């Protein structure tokens, strides 16, 4: 199963296939509104605006598994992202990234790019996965990796 075979749900509750993003460079990020890394929304939006026309799409997936730092409902998440960070990249329905309820997309990402020492577990909010235009997961970035630090890796794929 490849990345384009996965179905995800937009923040508005509408399901769609990731095949809509075929041929694009993707940056998949699990997000949260009440996290120390939350200001990374600003950097993610900056990347989206800078590289979107060249083929980068950022996909945000809210997750409440780490310190319950994403307690909001879809409207609250949308409002928070829009009001505080002017987020215009696609945001999705809240999901789980670890454990028995982990979304199949995240199971795929974790197997394709394990973390340190082969760990498949997502350690915290704002873990980032970079995928090339063919849908291959090429790099995993830790939460402390700021979006601006990803520019070189993104540019290499564009």
C-alpha positions, 0 to 999 in steps of 0.5 A: 500500500502506498501513500496515495492509497490512504483515505484521510478526513479534512477538518470539516469532516469530508473524507478524501484520498491522498491521491489528490496530492499525487506528484507533490512533495508532502510534509506531513505533521502531527500538530497541537494547539497548546504545545511548546512547539505550536509556534511552528505553525508560523514556520509551516505556513511560511514554507507553504507560502514559499514553496506551494506554487513549486509543488509543496503541500503541508498536511496538518493532522491534529493529535491529542495524544501528547499531554492532551495538547489538542483538546479542541473540536474541529471549529476550535482548531480551525479558528485557532490556526486561522486567528493565531497563525493564518494557516492556509495549508490543509488541516485534517480531523484529529487522529491518533499516531501511536497505539492501537488506535493509530491511524493507518497513514501514521502506521505507514509513515512510521514503518517507512521512516523509523525514528532514532534507533529504529523506534517507530513511535512518534515521540511528540507533537510536530514530528514531520515526515517529508515525502517526495513526488512519487510518495516515498517517505524520504525523511523524518524530522523530530519535533524540535526541528524547526520548519525553516531548518527543512528548507534544504531538504524540501528544495532538493525534492522540488 
